[in-house]
């Protein structure tokens, strides 16, 4: 699953020394996720190891295994990155896909029922869906195994939602709760614009960039947290309009940049716990530039004419590609 077996040739004395450190480790079955950052490579036990081996997982701190020196927190992160559902790769990813899909569906149904019962304003309900669904989906990424197979299976979850938006938007199937929670005016044809762009962005960010890429983090966080908070704050406190776009406010644009940045930093830290990225102030600075750029693009009249669910992720991807 996206990994290569590193065979090591050692002297008998080195093997004896290693066996004293950890008798349960088979040095010929180490697997490394090459898509992780090079400064943090997680050793993964062979599928043939028993569950008792997980408790004895230790970093390899000699030239035999690249002299990796991990802190105790990194060791815990390495153990957490091991498959949590099954030692069989395809089974582990299928279970993770089913669980992630169930979480996403439950969240959508929850907001749909809230909108159907009229407990929240329809515009607020729509933005809460906008904010929560993509971010909760990213929280589920560590459940999948390393490599492209995990990325593709994870992308199936929002990918199925693309099909749902097309079917509902074209009127081939009716779902009043979903339409009310995801559209401005309750017109099912609106699903063919913003909601469809939203699902497509998250699907591509997952399938192409995946959890080791800060670009994916920035694109999803600016789309979900940034754009969502811009609308919520802008409607309530957006009395001062932008001079070049009377449909956008200073408060909305500022809140978008701040929310997108904070969400990006939060997921940077979250993914660093699993070794997917290496958090740094340099990355924070780049996230700042991306969030400000996305907020600027969202404030332009062209975003109103097209759709900010399209222009915001495009801006994030372009600027992120330049910076990272």
Backbone bond lengths (Angstrom), bond angles and torsions (degrees), N, CA, C in turn:
res aa  C-N    CA-C-N  psi(-1)  N-CA   C-N-CA  omega(-1)  CA-C   N-CA-C  phi
1 X - - - 1.482 - - 1.520 109.55 -
2 X 1.308 118.08 77.23 1.449 120.93 175.51 1.497 114.43 68.75
3 X 1.343 118.09 21.45 1.464 120.36 -177.20 1.507 109.06 -134.24
4 X 1.302 116.77 162.14 1.462 122.04 177.09 1.492 108.63 -123.11
5 X 1.343 115.50 150.06 1.471 120.15 179.51 1.512 108.41 -87.65
6 X 1.324 114.29 125.46 1.473 120.08 -179.96 1.525 108.37 -98.05
7 X 1.306 115.50 108.77 1.469 119.24 179.44 1.508 108.95 -88.05
8 X 1.305 117.59 131.11 1.459 122.21 -178.91 1.514 110.45 -115.80
9 X 1.322 114.90 136.18 1.465 121.32 177.30 1.509 107.74 -105.02
10 X 1.273 117.28 119.44 1.468 121.08 -174.55 1.518 109.69 -129.75
11 X 1.297 114.19 161.69 1.463 119.94 173.23 1.498 108.92 -80.33
12 X 1.318 116.44 162.61 1.461 120.03 -178.03 1.516 111.07 -63.47
13 X 1.332 117.68 -33.58 1.463 119.82 179.82 1.520 111.00 -67.78
14 X 1.342 117.87 -36.86 1.472 121.06 179.04 1.513 110.49 -65.88
15 X 1.330 116.16 -39.21 1.466 120.08 179.36 1.523 110.62 -65.73
16 X 1.341 116.00 -39.48 1.463 118.33 179.04 1.520 110.92 -64.88
17 X 1.334 115.01 -39.30 1.464 118.42 178.70 1.521 111.09 -64.85
18 X 1.346 116.30 -42.14 1.457 120.59 179.24 1.511 111.48 -65.19
19 X 1.343 117.21 -39.98 1.462 120.45 -178.43 1.514 111.16 -65.36
20 X 1.339 116.66 -31.43 1.464 118.23 176.70 1.522 110.99 -68.44
21 X 1.336 117.02 -32.28 1.466 119.80 178.78 1.521 111.49 -73.12
22 X 1.309 116.07 -39.53 1.465 119.35 -177.06 1.516 109.10 -157.68
23 X 1.314 116.43 99.31 1.461 120.91 -175.42 1.509 112.72 -69.98
24 X 1.336 117.21 -20.89 1.459 119.33 -173.79 1.514 113.49 -88.46
25 X 1.364 118.62 -3.09 1.454 120.52 -174.77 1.524 110.45 -89.87
26 X 1.293 116.55 131.26 1.450 122.24 174.11 1.520 107.64 -100.14
27 X 1.341 118.44 104.02 1.456 121.56 -172.37 1.510 112.05 -66.54
28 X 1.318 118.78 -18.69 1.457 120.79 179.90 1.520 112.65 -85.91
29 X 1.359 117.47 -0.73 1.464 118.99 -178.48 1.514 112.01 -120.26
30 X 1.357 117.07 20.12 1.454 119.89 178.18 1.519 109.79 -68.57
31 X 1.359 114.75 140.62 1.455 119.51 178.36 1.514 108.76 -127.51
32 X 1.316 115.54 136.36 1.454 119.79 -179.91 1.518 109.06 -122.09
33 X 1.324 116.13 135.48 1.453 120.89 175.50 1.519 108.20 -80.80
34 X 1.314 117.41 105.72 1.451 121.35 -176.28 1.509 112.94 -69.41
35 X 1.353 116.73 -9.97 1.452 119.07 179.75 1.513 111.52 -87.01
36 X 1.345 118.59 -4.97 1.447 120.85 176.50 1.521 109.82 -76.29
37 X 1.314 115.60 166.67 1.446 119.24 175.21 1.530 109.26 -63.22
38 X 1.319 118.10 140.40 1.472 120.61 -174.65 1.510 114.10 -63.77
39 X 1.329 118.32 -20.92 1.459 119.16 -179.18 1.518 112.53 -82.12
40 X 1.309 116.00 -7.56 1.467 117.46 -179.07 1.515 109.30 -140.30
41 X 1.322 116.18 93.84 1.452 121.18 -178.62 1.510 108.58 -105.74
42 X 1.319 117.05 124.85 1.459 120.98 -174.41 1.514 110.63 -93.85
43 X 1.323 118.25 118.04 1.456 119.42 174.84 1.509 109.88 -73.71
44 X 1.329 115.81 132.10 1.461 120.67 -177.73 1.520 109.16 -119.45
45 X 1.302 117.55 132.32 1.455 121.33 -178.51 1.521 111.57 -67.34
46 X 1.287 115.69 154.68 1.457 121.22 175.76 1.513 110.20 -62.58
47 X 1.346 115.22 151.04 1.460 119.54 178.55 1.526 111.56 -60.93
48 X 1.333 116.62 -19.65 1.460 119.03 -176.76 1.510 112.40 -82.26
49 X 1.350 117.25 -7.88 1.449 118.85 -178.67 1.519 109.90 -73.62
50 X 1.323 116.34 147.37 1.455 121.00 177.75 1.499 109.89 -77.42
51 X 1.338 116.58 166.17 1.457 120.87 -178.76 1.512 111.33 -63.38
52 X 1.322 118.10 -24.41 1.457 120.23 179.04 1.516 111.57 -66.82
53 X 1.344 116.78 -20.24 1.452 120.05 179.22 1.513 111.28 -67.89
54 X 1.360 117.38 -29.79 1.450 120.29 -177.07 1.521 110.99 -61.56
55 X 1.317 117.58 -37.75 1.448 120.04 -177.03 1.511 112.31 -70.78
56 X 1.323 116.65 -18.34 1.465 119.88 -177.79 1.516 112.54 -106.71
57 X 1.346 117.05 13.34 1.457 120.43 179.81 1.522 110.01 -64.76
58 X 1.323 117.32 126.12 1.461 120.99 178.35 1.505 108.95 -131.68
59 X 1.340 117.79 151.37 1.458 120.03 174.86 1.521 109.39 -69.64
60 X 1.309 115.66 153.75 1.458 120.60 -177.65 1.524 108.08 -99.97
61 X 1.328 114.92 109.96 1.461 119.55 -169.52 1.525 111.38 -108.37
62 X 1.318 117.97 43.09 1.450 120.36 174.08 1.512 108.50 -140.67
63 X 1.324 118.74 169.59 1.462 121.02 -176.46 1.520 112.94 -58.18
64 X 1.313 118.10 -19.13 1.464 120.88 179.53 1.516 111.46 -57.24
65 X 1.311 117.70 -35.81 1.469 121.03 -178.27 1.516 110.53 -127.42
66 X 1.318 117.99 53.16 1.451 125.19 170.99 1.522 113.88 65.03
67 X 1.322 117.50 15.76 1.458 120.61 175.45 1.520 112.43 55.30
68 X 1.346 116.32 43.56 1.460 120.51 178.62 1.511 108.97 -71.62
69 X 1.321 116.47 131.13 1.447 121.19 178.57 1.517 108.28 -122.52
70 X 1.315 116.08 103.64 1.454 121.59 -176.83 1.512 110.14 -111.36
71 X 1.310 116.19 141.04 1.456 120.98 175.07 1.516 109.06 -72.86
72 X 1.337 115.54 171.46 1.460 119.35 179.73 1.511 111.43 -62.11
73 X 1.345 117.77 -34.78 1.463 119.98 178.58 1.514 110.97 -67.24
74 X 1.337 117.00 -36.06 1.461 120.36 177.54 1.520 110.94 -68.67
75 X 1.327 116.84 -34.53 1.461 118.86 176.56 1.519 110.32 -63.32
76 X 1.316 114.88 -41.69 1.461 118.29 177.85 1.518 110.42 -63.32
77 X 1.333 116.28 -38.23 1.456 120.09 178.23 1.520 110.87 -64.94
78 X 1.332 116.18 -39.03 1.465 119.74 178.40 1.515 110.87 -62.62
79 X 1.312 115.56 -43.14 1.460 119.01 178.58 1.507 111.20 -64.95
80 X 1.345 116.60 -36.52 1.467 120.28 -179.78 1.510 111.53 -68.61
81 X 1.344 117.24 -26.07 1.452 120.37 -179.13 1.513 112.50 -79.31
82 X 1.309 118.25 -7.67 1.448 120.29 177.28 1.518 110.38 -68.82
83 X 1.343 118.69 152.81 1.454 120.25 179.86 1.520 111.17 -56.33
84 X 1.343 116.84 130.30 1.446 119.94 -173.21 1.520 113.07 -100.24
85 X 1.318 118.41 -8.66 1.450 120.08 -176.11 1.518 113.63 -110.24
86 X 1.330 116.78 -35.37 1.454 120.06 -176.95 1.514 109.19 -162.77
87 X 1.328 116.22 152.18 1.457 120.28 174.50 1.522 111.82 -78.90
88 X 1.335 117.09 -13.45 1.463 121.76 176.57 1.515 108.83 -85.58
89 X 1.331 119.45 118.61 1.465 122.05 -172.61 1.520 114.28 -53.05
90 X 1.315 117.69 -51.55 1.462 119.85 -174.86 1.519 111.49 -66.05
91 X 1.328 116.51 -36.89 1.464 119.71 178.23 1.517 110.72 -65.72
92 X 1.339 116.61 -42.89 1.464 121.23 179.46 1.521 111.37 -60.02
93 X 1.340 116.89 -43.73 1.458 120.08 -178.43 1.523 112.20 -72.46
94 X 1.312 116.87 -35.51 1.471 119.89 178.03 1.525 110.33 -64.85
95 X 1.331 116.31 -43.37 1.461 120.18 177.63 1.526 110.40 -63.37
96 X 1.333 116.89 -42.08 1.463 120.75 178.68 1.525 111.19 -63.62
97 X 1.338 116.46 -39.16 1.464 120.75 178.03 1.522 111.17 -63.89
98 X 1.328 116.09 -45.09 1.459 120.33 179.81 1.521 111.63 -62.86
99 X 1.331 115.93 -42.73 1.462 119.94 -179.86 1.529 110.99 -66.70
100 X 1.329 116.77 -43.46 1.464 120.55 178.85 1.521 110.94 -63.53
101 X 1.328 116.32 -42.97 1.457 120.17 177.81 1.519 111.68 -62.05
102 X 1.332 116.03 -39.92 1.463 119.82 178.57 1.514 112.27 -64.07
103 X 1.331 115.97 -39.94 1.464 120.36 178.34 1.524 110.57 -65.31
104 X 1.334 116.71 -45.87 1.464 120.67 -179.84 1.527 111.37 -63.21
105 X 1.335 116.27 -43.45 1.471 120.32 -179.75 1.525 110.79 -64.70
106 X 1.316 116.90 -42.24 1.465 120.67 179.26 1.528 111.00 -62.31
107 X 1.340 115.76 -39.77 1.456 119.68 179.68 1.526 110.93 -65.79
108 X 1.330 116.24 -43.58 1.464 120.02 178.34 1.526 111.67 -63.88
109 X 1.315 116.69 -41.27 1.460 120.22 178.61 1.525 111.19 -65.84
110 X 1.320 116.61 -36.92 1.465 120.65 178.43 1.524 110.86 -61.25
111 X 1.328 117.08 -51.70 1.457 120.33 179.78 1.528 111.11 -66.96
112 X 1.330 116.13 -32.94 1.464 119.08 177.17 1.520 112.28 -62.81
113 X 1.318 116.42 -43.06 1.467 120.45 178.72 1.525 111.24 -68.38
114 X 1.325 116.74 -36.32 1.466 120.64 177.08 1.528 109.95 -61.33
115 X 1.326 115.93 -44.26 1.469 120.02 179.29 1.518 111.22 -68.11
116 X 1.325 116.54 -40.19 1.466 120.84 -178.56 1.522 111.50 -63.51
117 X 1.337 117.05 -37.06 1.458 121.64 179.95 1.524 112.23 -81.41
118 X 1.322 117.07 -7.82 1.455 120.47 177.73 1.511 114.20 71.78
119 X 1.332 118.14 25.35 1.458 121.42 -178.84 1.524 112.15 -73.78
120 X 1.311 116.00 -25.65 1.454 121.04 178.12 1.516 109.36 -128.24
121 X 1.313 114.65 155.91 1.458 119.89 173.84 1.532 108.75 -59.05
122 X 1.318 116.50 141.15 1.464 119.95 -175.31 1.526 112.21 -60.74
123 X 1.322 117.05 -37.68 1.462 119.96 179.65 1.525 111.01 -67.22
124 X 1.343 115.60 -41.15 1.463 119.04 178.15 1.522 110.86 -66.75
125 X 1.322 116.89 -41.76 1.461 121.24 178.99 1.525 111.05 -60.85
126 X 1.317 115.86 -41.44 1.459 120.30 -179.42 1.524 110.71 -63.28
127 X 1.339 117.47 -40.80 1.456 120.85 -179.11 1.534 112.18 -73.12
128 X 1.322 117.08 -30.30 1.462 119.34 175.93 1.531 110.09 -67.64
129 X 1.321 116.67 -36.60 1.468 120.09 173.05 1.520 109.25 -63.18
130 X 1.322 115.47 -44.67 1.464 122.48 -178.80 1.526 111.18 -57.62
131 X 1.325 116.36 -43.17 1.462 120.90 -177.11 1.522 112.22 -74.56
132 X 1.320 116.27 -46.54 1.464 120.47 -168.19 1.520 115.37 -78.48
133 X 1.317 117.82 -40.45 1.471 120.12 -170.78 1.532 112.24 -61.27
134 X 1.321 117.29 -49.90 1.459 119.97 -177.96 1.514 112.79 -66.81
135 X 1.334 117.23 -39.87 1.463 120.31 -178.84 1.527 111.49 -69.77
136 X 1.316 117.48 -40.49 1.467 120.35 177.08 1.529 110.17 -64.85
137 X 1.317 116.61 -37.03 1.462 120.30 177.41 1.527 110.54 -61.47
138 X 1.328 117.71 -42.87 1.465 120.07 178.53 1.519 112.35 -65.01
139 X 1.324 116.58 -31.14 1.462 119.53 177.51 1.530 111.66 -62.64
140 X 1.315 116.48 -23.83 1.476 121.52 -178.02 1.524 113.12 -86.07
141 X 1.311 118.69 -8.97 1.470 120.39 -175.52 1.521 114.28 -58.70
142 X 1.338 120.44 -37.24 1.469 118.72 -179.88 1.526 114.54 -64.69
143 X 1.323 118.31 -12.26 1.464 119.74 178.62 1.524 112.17 -70.65
144 X 1.331 116.98 -18.46 1.457 120.96 -176.36 1.521 110.86 -91.59
145 X 1.317 115.12 153.42 1.450 120.85 178.96 1.523 110.60 -73.55
146 X 1.348 117.41 161.06 1.461 121.00 179.97 1.523 111.62 -64.46
147 X 1.328 115.93 157.75 1.447 121.01 173.51 1.516 113.45 102.03
148 X 1.319 114.79 175.96 1.456 121.31 -174.93 1.522 112.87 -70.61
149 X 1.319 117.42 -28.99 1.457 119.03 -179.75 1.524 110.75 -62.46
150 X 1.316 116.50 -42.64 1.456 120.30 177.20 1.510 111.52 -63.75
151 X 1.336 116.83 -40.10 1.464 120.90 -179.83 1.529 111.23 -63.54
152 X 1.328 116.45 -43.70 1.462 120.29 -178.40 1.524 111.14 -66.94
153 X 1.329 116.50 -42.82 1.464 118.96 179.19 1.526 110.96 -65.80
154 X 1.322 117.20 -38.62 1.460 119.93 176.89 1.526 110.58 -63.66
155 X 1.332 116.59 -39.25 1.467 120.95 -178.83 1.527 112.42 -67.09
156 X 1.320 117.01 -17.20 1.467 119.44 177.72 1.527 111.72 -63.45
157 X 1.336 116.81 -29.37 1.472 120.14 -177.32 1.525 111.24 -63.51
158 X 1.350 119.98 -57.47 1.469 118.34 174.70 1.520 112.35 -70.70
159 X 1.350 116.22 -24.38 1.458 119.15 178.25 1.521 112.08 -62.65
160 X 1.308 116.60 -39.32 1.469 120.63 176.34 1.520 109.99 -64.04
161 X 1.333 116.25 -33.75 1.464 119.96 178.76 1.529 111.50 -66.87
162 X 1.335 117.03 -28.57 1.465 120.07 174.49 1.520 109.96 -60.92
163 X 1.323 115.17 -45.54 1.473 119.91 178.46 1.527 110.22 -62.66
164 X 1.326 116.27 -41.01 1.465 120.33 179.37 1.521 111.18 -61.76
165 X 1.348 117.21 -42.84 1.465 120.44 179.13 1.528 111.04 -63.21
166 X 1.316 116.25 -38.74 1.466 120.05 178.87 1.527 111.21 -66.31
167 X 1.317 116.61 -44.88 1.471 120.60 -178.10 1.528 110.69 -65.62
168 X 1.332 116.28 -44.92 1.469 119.56 179.51 1.520 111.34 -70.51
169 X 1.324 116.59 -41.09 1.460 120.40 -177.84 1.517 112.83 -65.58
170 X 1.310 116.38 -32.78 1.464 120.79 178.94 1.525 112.38 -84.26
171 X 1.312 116.75 -3.06 1.460 120.73 178.14 1.513 114.17 79.20
172 X 1.326 117.59 15.40 1.459 120.39 -179.73 1.524 112.23 -77.93
173 X 1.323 115.52 -17.83 1.463 121.08 179.99 1.511 108.39 -149.12
174 X 1.296 118.15 141.87 1.462 122.02 -176.61 1.518 110.37 -108.38
175 X 1.342 114.48 133.84 1.461 121.78 176.33 1.529 106.62 -147.95
176 X 1.323 115.82 92.45 1.455 121.35 -173.38 1.524 111.86 -60.73
177 X 1.321 117.15 -41.03 1.468 120.79 -177.40 1.529 110.91 -62.99
178 X 1.335 117.18 -44.99 1.461 120.94 -179.76 1.516 111.39 -65.60
179 X 1.328 117.15 -43.14 1.467 121.29 -179.74 1.526 110.59 -61.46
180 X 1.329 117.52 -44.36 1.465 120.89 -178.95 1.520 112.28 -66.46
181 X 1.318 116.59 -36.01 1.465 119.71 -176.08 1.519 113.20 -81.86
182 X 1.336 118.32 -12.83 1.453 119.97 -173.36 1.527 114.03 -125.17
183 X 1.333 118.21 5.54 1.460 120.67 179.67 1.523 110.22 -126.59
184 X 1.323 115.56 159.01 1.465 120.34 179.81 1.515 112.08 -78.39
185 X 1.337 116.33 -44.25 1.454 120.91 -172.55 1.521 113.75 -111.10
186 X 1.331 116.63 3.93 1.455 119.40 -178.96 1.517 113.67 79.92
187 X 1.324 117.12 13.72 1.468 122.31 178.97 1.527 108.30 -92.35
188 X 1.324 116.93 122.41 1.470 120.37 -176.26 1.521 112.64 -61.58
189 X 1.324 117.60 -22.88 1.462 120.49 -179.00 1.529 112.43 -70.36
190 X 1.321 116.82 -18.74 1.461 120.18 176.18 1.526 111.96 -64.39
191 X 1.319 117.17 -22.78 1.466 120.99 -179.48 1.525 112.10 -65.65
192 X 1.331 116.28 -19.50 1.462 120.37 -179.97 1.523 112.21 -80.36
193 X 1.319 117.19 -3.12 1.467 120.70 179.16 1.526 110.24 -111.30
194 X 1.335 116.59 -102.47 1.460 121.07 -174.55 1.521 115.04 -51.47
195 X 1.330 119.75 -55.07 1.471 120.69 -179.05 1.531 113.07 -60.28
196 X 1.334 116.75 -35.47 1.466 119.77 178.75 1.523 110.56 -69.50
197 X 1.336 117.30 -42.32 1.463 120.85 177.10 1.529 110.27 -62.89
198 X 1.313 115.72 -39.34 1.467 121.92 -179.56 1.525 110.77 -60.31
199 X 1.327 116.15 -51.62 1.467 120.49 -179.70 1.517 111.77 -63.96
200 X 1.326 116.52 -37.70 1.466 120.68 -179.87 1.525 111.19 -66.31
201 X 1.333 116.57 -41.63 1.470 120.58 179.32 1.516 111.48 -60.55
202 X 1.332 116.85 -48.04 1.463 120.68 -177.74 1.533 110.51 -66.45
203 X 1.323 116.84 -37.12 1.462 120.50 178.89 1.529 110.92 -63.41
204 X 1.322 117.06 -47.26 1.464 121.02 -178.83 1.524 111.60 -69.38
205 X 1.333 117.16 -38.93 1.467 119.82 177.88 1.519 110.92 -60.52
206 X 1.329 115.55 -37.65 1.465 120.73 179.52 1.527 111.30 -73.00
207 X 1.315 117.38 -48.87 1.463 121.39 -174.15 1.521 113.13 -72.05
208 X 1.331 117.74 -34.97 1.462 121.10 -174.12 1.529 111.99 -94.34
209 X 1.334 116.82 -46.51 1.467 120.30 -173.86 1.527 112.64 -96.42
210 X 1.322 116.59 -45.12 1.465 124.28 175.24 1.536 110.62 67.19
211 X 1.315 115.91 -171.51 1.463 122.61 -166.91 1.523 114.58 -77.31
212 X 1.323 118.12 -11.26 1.467 120.28 178.58 1.525 112.00 -88.57
213 X 1.325 117.44 -0.84 1.459 120.75 -175.19 1.523 112.01 -108.80
214 X 1.327 118.20 122.90 1.466 120.77 173.65 1.526 111.88 -63.03
215 X 1.321 117.30 -23.14 1.460 121.05 179.81 1.525 110.03 -64.97
216 X 1.325 116.96 -41.93 1.464 120.51 177.71 1.518 110.72 -63.36
217 X 1.332 115.87 -42.17 1.468 120.99 178.96 1.524 110.26 -59.92
218 X 1.330 116.83 -48.07 1.463 121.35 -177.73 1.528 111.42 -64.54
219 X 1.331 117.31 -43.45 1.464 120.76 -177.67 1.528 111.25 -63.15
220 X 1.322 116.62 -47.70 1.469 120.16 -177.61 1.526 111.33 -70.09
221 X 1.323 117.38 -41.14 1.470 120.54 -177.94 1.525 111.73 -68.06
222 X 1.312 118.65 -39.50 1.459 120.65 178.03 1.522 111.64 -70.69
223 X 1.325 116.14 -34.32 1.456 119.85 177.58 1.519 111.05 -70.35
224 X 1.316 117.12 -46.97 1.472 121.06 -174.55 1.527 111.57 -82.07
225 X 1.313 116.43 -68.24 1.467 120.51 -175.97 1.527 111.52 -69.19
226 X 1.326 116.96 -47.16 1.464 120.40 -176.14 1.509 113.52 -64.14
227 X 1.324 116.44 -58.83 1.466 120.86 -177.65 1.527 111.45 -65.32
228 X 1.335 116.41 -35.58 1.464 119.39 179.59 1.515 112.60 -65.39
229 X 1.330 116.94 -45.87 1.463 120.93 -179.58 1.525 111.59 -70.64
230 X 1.323 117.43 -30.09 1.463 120.26 178.00 1.517 110.66 -59.21
231 X 1.318 116.82 -41.78 1.468 120.79 -179.29 1.529 111.20 -71.26
232 X 1.330 116.52 -44.38 1.466 120.31 -177.92 1.527 111.27 -63.81
233 X 1.328 116.64 -49.36 1.468 120.83 -179.20 1.526 110.81 -70.95
234 X 1.320 116.09 -40.35 1.460 119.67 -178.26 1.518 113.07 -61.64
235 X 1.310 117.69 -37.55 1.466 120.97 -179.71 1.531 111.79 -69.56
236 X 1.307 117.15 -29.97 1.461 120.16 -175.50 1.523 113.85 -95.68
237 X 1.313 116.23 -31.74 1.462 118.88 -175.59 1.531 112.41 -126.74
238 X 1.309 116.75 11.13 1.464 120.03 -175.87 1.511 114.25 -87.77
239 X 1.324 116.31 56.10 1.465 119.61 -179.63 1.527 111.46 -77.59
240 X 1.315 116.09 -30.75 1.468 120.34 179.22 1.528 108.55 -92.64
241 X 1.316 115.63 113.16 1.465 120.80 -176.87 1.522 111.34 -87.87
242 X 1.311 114.99 157.62 1.462 120.26 176.52 1.526 109.48 -73.89
243 X 1.323 118.29 140.99 1.472 120.33 -176.73 1.529 113.65 -65.35
244 X 1.313 117.65 -24.75 1.461 120.49 -177.72 1.531 113.09 -101.53
245 X 1.345 116.68 -0.38 1.471 119.63 177.90 1.532 108.56 -158.56
246 X 1.321 116.33 103.58 1.464 120.39 -176.77 1.526 112.35 -71.49
247 X 1.323 117.25 -10.98 1.464 120.80 178.47 1.532 112.60 -85.30
248 X 1.330 116.74 -7.94 1.460 121.61 -179.45 1.526 109.30 -120.63
249 X 1.338 115.70 152.78 1.459 120.37 -177.47 1.520 111.18 -119.44
250 X 1.321 115.06 161.76 1.459 121.01 176.83 1.522 110.43 -64.63
251 X 1.337 115.76 -43.58 1.470 120.09 -179.43 1.523 111.32 -62.61
252 X 1.321 116.55 -41.24 1.464 120.46 -179.66 1.516 112.18 -64.67
253 X 1.331 116.84 -43.99 1.467 120.52 -179.19 1.518 111.60 -67.41
254 X 1.340 116.61 -41.84 1.462 119.84 178.57 1.531 111.05 -64.72
255 X 1.318 116.79 -43.07 1.470 120.04 179.99 1.521 111.27 -64.91
256 X 1.331 116.96 -32.94 1.455 119.72 177.96 1.520 111.05 -65.51
257 X 1.328 116.40 -46.12 1.464 119.86 -179.57 1.527 111.00 -63.36
258 X 1.337 116.71 -42.28 1.464 120.55 -178.46 1.522 111.30 -68.29
259 X 1.344 116.74 -46.01 1.467 120.42 -178.54 1.524 111.37 -65.19
260 X 1.319 117.05 -42.04 1.466 120.17 178.65 1.514 111.74 -63.60
261 X 1.343 115.99 -40.28 1.464 120.52 179.71 1.524 111.07 -66.98
262 X 1.333 117.40 -47.36 1.462 120.89 -178.38 1.533 111.52 -62.88
263 X 1.329 116.39 -40.73 1.466 119.69 178.22 1.528 110.81 -65.16
264 X 1.332 116.68 -40.03 1.469 120.74 179.20 1.523 110.63 -63.23
265 X 1.326 116.29 -43.68 1.469 120.25 178.89 1.527 110.15 -63.86
266 X 1.326 116.15 -42.22 1.460 119.86 179.19 1.513 112.75 -59.83
267 X 1.333 117.13 -43.77 1.463 119.66 179.46 1.519 111.60 -75.30
268 X 1.323 118.28 -27.68 1.464 120.00 172.55 1.522 109.62 -59.19
269 X 1.317 116.23 -47.17 1.465 119.80 179.19 1.524 110.72 -66.15
270 X 1.311 117.01 -42.08 1.468 121.52 -178.88 1.520 111.14 -60.46
271 X 1.321 117.63 -48.59 1.458 120.72 -179.09 1.529 111.98 -71.82
272 X 1.329 117.29 -26.33 1.464 118.97 177.60 1.527 111.50 -67.84
273 X 1.322 117.07 -26.01 1.461 120.56 177.61 1.524 111.66 -64.27
274 X 1.327 115.92 -25.59 1.468 120.96 178.86 1.529 111.63 -99.78
275 X 1.320 116.68 -0.61 1.451 119.85 179.06 1.505 114.65 82.63
276 X 1.327 118.02 13.99 1.464 120.01 -178.55 1.526 112.20 -77.53
277 X 1.321 116.89 -34.82 1.458 121.85 175.54 1.521 107.70 -135.17
278 X 1.303 115.72 164.39 1.463 120.98 176.86 1.524 107.81 -111.77
279 X 1.332 116.82 108.48 1.452 119.55 -175.41 1.523 110.87 -68.55
280 X 1.328 115.01 144.28 1.464 120.78 -179.15 1.524 108.42 -160.65
281 X 1.328 115.09 162.45 1.459 120.07 176.64 1.517 110.85 -67.96
282 X 1.310 116.33 -29.58 1.468 119.54 177.11 1.525 110.37 -62.53
283 X 1.342 116.65 -40.74 1.453 120.35 178.40 1.528 110.82 -66.95
284 X 1.334 116.62 -37.62 1.467 120.71 176.79 1.524 110.14 -61.45
285 X 1.317 116.18 -43.87 1.467 120.67 179.24 1.536 110.89 -61.10
286 X 1.315 117.11 -41.83 1.465 120.67 178.92 1.528 110.81 -67.82
287 X 1.328 116.91 -38.24 1.456 119.77 174.97 1.532 110.93 -60.77
288 X 1.328 115.69 -37.84 1.470 120.37 178.57 1.529 110.24 -60.92
289 X 1.315 116.61 -46.29 1.467 120.52 -179.70 1.529 110.51 -62.57
290 X 1.319 116.53 -42.66 1.471 120.24 -179.33 1.527 110.54 -64.85
291 X 1.323 117.60 -44.66 1.460 120.88 -178.29 1.521 111.88 -64.71
292 X 1.332 117.35 -41.43 1.462 120.92 177.40 1.523 110.32 -64.90
293 X 1.321 116.91 -42.01 1.468 120.98 178.85 1.520 111.10 -62.88
294 X 1.332 116.69 -43.80 1.463 120.60 179.31 1.520 110.67 -64.11
295 X 1.343 117.30 -40.33 1.472 120.90 178.46 1.526 110.78 -65.07
296 X 1.317 116.55 -37.88 1.465 120.39 178.52 1.524 110.90 -65.14
297 X 1.330 116.26 -45.52 1.469 120.34 178.81 1.526 110.36 -63.19
298 X 1.333 117.19 -40.66 1.469 121.03 -179.68 1.523 111.69 -64.02
299 X 1.329 116.99 -27.70 1.461 120.57 -178.11 1.523 113.40 -81.33
300 X 1.321 117.35 -12.85 1.461 121.04 -177.99 1.532 111.25 -75.10
301 X 1.330 117.47 150.22 1.479 120.84 178.94 1.527 113.31 -57.65
302 X 1.333 116.99 -29.23 1.465 119.54 -178.22 1.521 111.87 -64.42
303 X 1.331 116.71 -29.30 1.461 119.51 178.51 1.514 111.15 -68.50
304 X 1.335 116.21 -31.85 1.460 119.79 176.86 1.520 110.38 -71.66
305 X 1.313 116.36 -39.48 1.463 121.02 -178.70 1.528 111.08 -69.67
306 X 1.308 116.63 -43.11 1.467 119.95 178.85 1.524 108.26 -83.30
307 X 1.322 116.90 -96.13 1.457 123.17 174.27 1.515 107.02 -176.31
308 X 1.340 116.88 129.81 1.457 118.21 -177.45 1.521 112.37 -68.27
309 X 1.342 117.85 -17.71 1.462 120.36 173.38 1.524 111.45 -69.64
310 X 1.322 115.72 -14.20 1.463 121.38 176.85 1.523 111.12 -101.11
311 X 1.348 116.83 -46.18 1.465 120.30 -174.52 1.531 112.45 -73.49
312 X 1.337 117.95 -36.73 1.472 120.27 -178.37 1.535 112.41 -64.07
313 X 1.339 119.22 -51.82 1.473 117.74 178.50 1.521 113.13 -65.41
314 X 1.339 117.11 -33.79 1.464 119.31 177.58 1.526 110.55 -62.83
315 X 1.344 116.09 -43.91 1.465 119.68 177.90 1.519 111.03 -62.94
316 X 1.325 116.98 -41.57 1.465 120.96 179.60 1.521 111.18 -63.84
317 X 1.320 116.73 -41.68 1.462 121.05 -179.11 1.520 111.38 -67.06
318 X 1.323 116.26 -42.69 1.472 120.06 -178.36 1.528 110.86 -65.87
319 X 1.338 116.61 -51.52 1.465 120.60 -179.84 1.531 110.56 -65.38
320 X 1.335 116.90 -40.19 1.455 120.12 178.53 1.504 112.89 -62.58
321 X 1.321 116.82 -38.86 1.465 121.15 177.93 1.525 111.13 -64.64
322 X 1.325 116.64 -37.75 1.459 120.63 178.03 1.537 111.60 -67.12
323 X 1.328 116.02 -41.46 1.463 120.58 -175.22 1.528 113.21 -80.25
324 X 1.334 116.61 -37.78 1.463 120.09 -175.74 1.528 111.71 -100.64
